[in-house]
């Protein structure tokens, strides 16, 4: 299978599906689930809670295990959910498990697979349905592409530097290192680790070109490193003043 191309497969009911990686099929029509706070990046397995107030009973019943959905960030969380209030780019995911909650909500365990862009909405009720296009990931040999290798080395060096002052990064770095041979996965995993504004997260999701995404990630990591340096300097100055005051008090 050539992962550089979309391979159309029939699912038996007339809808065309794409084989994008391994044995994972994603359809070209997705049920859209609006998400708040920040976008979800490909390459992770995560729980997704849908409250009764956000999703009708009819919509929840349509989503079962192995059902594919599209996760798209809401622009304005105070406004009604509509195509105009959703970004164009999102992440396709497959539902691994569905649990109905006593309060009427539904908890899903989802495997996030692939970024997509909405071509057009084909249905708005009872659920949002959109026709989407996927972006095939260029197969990159990490050991042969010198530029990508340089990006990755710079990113890991920055992560190690940041982790010296932020222990929470340590376990995340180990997970990222496990996928070092796949720069696409590394880029998305690191993007999810960053502390950004929602628009900055969305910008990374929309950067289909890997090298542009790695460049942006490097910029964010360098900004984080500089911020932590300033914080450490401030804390050090405050501690010095406190120590001086304590010494003067006891003397």
Order of alpha helices (4+ residues) and beta strands (2+ residues): beta-beta-beta-beta-beta-alpha-beta-beta-beta-beta-alpha-alpha-alpha-alpha-alpha
